[in-house]
Amino acid sequence: FVAAIEMIDVAIIGAGSAGLVAARHLISAGLRPVLFEAAKTIGGAWTPSSAVLQTPSPGNKQNDDDQPASKMWSGMRTNLSKYTCQFTDFPWPEGTSTFPTVEEMHDYLQSYSDTFLQDDPSSCEFLMQCRVTNVEQLQSCNTAASAALGPDSEEANYKVEWLDIDTQTTHCRDFGGVVIASGFFHTPCMPSFLNDHTNSNNDESSGKTTPQIIHSSQYRTHNHFKDKNVAVVGGSFSSLEIAADVSKSAARVVSIVPSIPWVIPRWIYKFHPLLSPESVGSTKTITILPSDLALYQRTQPFQGEVTELTPEICQERHLYVQSLVGRKQRSSPLGEPTNWNEPTIIAISDEYV
């Protein structure tokens, strides 16, 4: 007689890249993951706009907060190449763009899920269009869960509550553990003094128009800003890419940055001396690399982690990044960073400078 072993359920909040990888390894450890995802499909931040909930079901009243939203705009691509933006044991299919689109990223994650996470209730479960509203640690101890989850799991028993967005019904269930994989792009960060101005309201009686203010995660296409004056606040990846994109339709774009970053294109041209002296008419050869392959490489064995960026180290890094950017940024309205004693700030954009 062989006693049946009870499968331990572990809740995973979020079915993006982190949630999918966590689920795969939980299965390998003999546990049963249950993935909660507010959108209609997996993908997390890489969920395309066509996969999010657009309107509530007939007869249901929903708050805007119940609606998961895609955070990607039309035409957006990764700023890392497919050579580093991938799982080590799951290569991209042939023909994938060097810098994948939102749709290619989503398809890649869907293929990963289809390969390793079959939606079989006996080993893995997906609860789509379900938003977790509360997680509570219980005092009761599940002996089977404690044995599987480790010596510190006497209280590793959790109650998870969630809302089914489609039916607007609430549910709860106990789990042996919980993995939070909702990501750090879940909640937009807006200055508090803008809370009263985040929607465009036209007061026809007074003739006044409140400017439209949105977060970068709400940006979809430059067509929404045709012939408008647009200010883009921020000096990192999204702000610079959006500033370049919205300029295709806007009457005028003003980019407001807290400090000047180095703006690196996705492709880096590197010049090298020719190895063969027989070559005639040229003394250099050109290597074209994705920017991440140009940045993420070591020229010498690792000698230990640098825990303090001295002015000298900062200056060396500024000089190296300047060699990658070339003269284009220096002659642009943005200009180059002036304080080389501070750490480098880097953004990636092909069209901003």
N, C-alpha and C positions, 0 to 999 in steps of 0.2 A: 504494500500500500504506500503510495506516494502522496503526501499532502499537497494540495494546491497552494502555490505561493501567491499571496495577494499582491497585485500590482499597485505600486504607490503612485498616486497622481501628483504632479507638480504643475502649478499654474505658471504660465509665461505671459506676461502682460506686454503685448506688442509682437507683431509678426513681421518685423523688418529683418534686416540682416543679422542683428545680434540675437533676436528671438529665434530665428531659424537655426542658427548655429548652436545655440543653447539646447534647442529641442533635439537636434541630431545627437549631441553628446549625452543628453539625459537618456535617450533610448539606448545608447551604447552601454550606459551604466545600469541598465535594467529597470529604469523608471519610465513612467508614462506621462509625457508632456501634454498639457491642455493649453493651446494658444488662444488668447483673447485678442481680437483685432477689431477696431471700430470701423474700418473701411470695408468695402465689399471684397477686397482681395488683399493678398499679402504684398509686402514691399516697403512698408513704413514710409520713410521720407521719399523713397523712389516710387511711390504710388502715382501713376499718371492721373491727370485730372479726370479722365473718362471713367476712372474706377472708384471715385468717391461718391458719396451719397449726394444727390442733387436736391431732391425734395422729399418731405415726409410722406409716408404712406397715406392714402385717402382716409380721412376721418381721424387722423392722429395729429396732435398738437406737439410741436417740437420746438425747443429753443435752438438758437443758432449754435450754441455751445455743443449741442448734440451732434452736429454735422462735422465729421472728419473732413479735412480739406487737404488737397494736394498742395505741396509746398514748392512745386516745380513749375517753371514757366515754359511756354512754347519755344522750342529750339534749344533748350538748355542741354549742356553736355557736362560730363565729369571734368574736373580740373586735374585729375590723375589719370594716367593712361591705363589701359586694360592690363598692362604687364604688372602693375602694382595694385590696382583696384580689382582684386579678385581673391577668391579663397585658394589657398595653396594646393588643395587637392581637387579643385573643380575648375579646370581651364575654360576660357571663353570658347564658344564655337567659332569655326572658321568663318571669315568674312565680317567679323565684328569690327566696328569702327575703332580706331586707335583710342579715341576719346569717346566712350559710349554715350548715346543719347539716353534720355529718361526712359524711353520705351525699351531700349536694349538692356538697361540696368534692371528694369522690372522683369523682363523676360528671363534674364539670367537668374534672378532670385527665384522666379517661379520654377525654372528648370531644376534649380538646387532643391527646392521643396519637393518637386515631383520625384526626384531621384532618391532622396534620403528620408522623406517624411510622408509616406503614404497615409492618406487620411483614413486609416483603419482604426476604428474605436478600440481595438484590442491593444494598439501600440501608440497611437497618437490621435489627438482630436483638435479640430479647429473650430472655434466659435467666432464666426465672422459677424460683423455689424453688432458687436457686443462691447460696450464701454464699461470698464471696471470703475466702480464708484467708491469702493472701500475695501481695505485689507485689514483684517484684525487677527492678532496673534492670540491663540487660545491657550488656556492653562492646562487643558487635558493633554495627556501624552499618548501618542499612537506608537505602540511598541515596534511594529513592523517598520514604520517610518523612521523611528529613532535609529534602528539598526542600519538602515540603508543610508540615512543622511548624515551619520557620524556621531561621535561621542557628545557633541554639544547640542544635540537636537532634542533634549528632553521636552522643550517647549516649541519645537519646530512643527507645530500644527496650526494651520491658518484657515480662517474663514474669508472667502472672497465673495463680494457682492458685485453684481453687474446689472447694467441696463441693456435689454435687447432693443436696439434703436429702431428696428423695423416694426416690432409689435408694441413698443413702449411698455414692456413688462419687466419687472425686476426679479432677480434670482439670486440665490446664494448657495455656496457649496464649500465643503471642507477639503483642504489639500495638505499634503505632507510637506510642501515647501512652495515658495514663490520666487520667481525670477522677474525682476523689473527690467524690461527691455523696451521701455517707451521712448528712449532716446532723448538727446539734449536739444532737439529741434521741436519738441512737442508744443511748447508754449512760447509764442512771440514775446519779445521784450520791447515794450514801448515806454517812453518817458511818461511819468505820471501826469505832467502838465498838458499832455496831448489827449487825455482820456475823453475830453468833451468835443474833440475835433476829428475823431477817427472815421466819421462818415460825412459825405458831402450832402449838405442841406441847403437848398435854395429857398430863401424867404422872399417870395414874389412881392409881398406887400411892402417890404422895406427896400426891396431892390438889392439886397445884399446876398452875396454868395459865399458860403463857407468853403474854403479850399478842401479838396479831397486829400485825405491823409491815410495812407495804407502802410502796412508792414511789408517787408520784402517777401515774406512767405505768401502774401496775397497777390503778388504781381503775377499776371498771366501772359500779357502780350502788349507790345508797344502800340498796337492799334487803339487801345483804350485811351491813349493820351495824344491823339492826333491834334496838332496845332495848339497844344497847351504849353504853358511854361511850367517846367518840372524841376524841383529841387530833390536831389538824392543825397541823403545824409548817411555817412559811413565811409570807412576807408579800407574795407576788406573785400573778400571775393564777391559776395552777392551784390554789394552796392556798386562796385565798379562794373561788373558785368551788366547789371540792370541799367546803369547810366549809359553804357554803350548801346544797349539794345533799344532803350526808349528814345534815343536820339534819332532813330530811323523815322519816327512819326512826330515827335514833339517839336514845337516851334523853337524852344530854347531849353537847354538842360544846364543846370548849375550843380556841380558836384561839390559837396561840403565834406571835407575830410578832417579828422582831428589831428592827424599827422601824415606826412607824405610817405606812402609805401613804395617799395620797388615793385613795378608792374612787369611781370614776366609773361611772355607768350607761352602757349602750350608747346611750341616747338622751339628748340634751342639750336642755333648754329654754332658749332665749335670748330675752330681752325687748328690744324696740326701740321707740323713740318712733314714733308714727304720722306718716307723711309728709303725710297729708292733714288740714288743720285743720278740714275740714267734718265729720269724724267726731264723732259725739256719744256721750257716755256712756263713752268709753274714751280713754286717752291713750297706750296701748302696744299693740303687736302682738307675737305669740309666733311664733318660728321653732323648729321641732323638727328637730334635725339628728342624724345618727349621730355618736357621740363622736369618731371619727377625723376627720370633716369639720370639727368644731368645734376640734380641736386642731391639725390639719395645714393651717394657712392663714396667709398673710402679710398683714399690714395695711399694709405699706410695702415699697418696693423693697429687694431684698437688698443690704446694705451691706458684707458680708464675714462670714466665719465667726467666731463667738464661741468662742475657744479656752480661755477662763478664766471660770469661773462665780464672780463676785464675790458677796459677801453681798448686795449691792444687787440684782444680777440674780436671785439665788435668791429674795429676798423678793418681787420683782415676779412671778415665776412662781408662787410659792405663792399670792399674792393672786389671780392670774388663775384658777388651778385651783379655789380656794375659791369663786370666783364661779360656776363651773360646777357644783360639787357642791351648793351651797346649804347650808341649815342642818341637813339630815338627819343628816349624819355627826357634826356637833358635839354633837348630843344623843344619839348612840348610845353604847353601851358602849365602842366603839373610840376615840371621840374624834378630834380632829384632830392632825396633826403639830405639835409644839411648837417645834422648832428650825428656824426659817425662814431661817437663814443657810446651811443645807446644801441641796444639790439636792433637788428634789421626787422622791418615789417614787410612781409611779402604778400602780394596778391597776384593772381593769375588771370589774365584777360588778353585776348587777341586783338580786340578792337578799341580798348579804352584809350590807349596812348596814340 
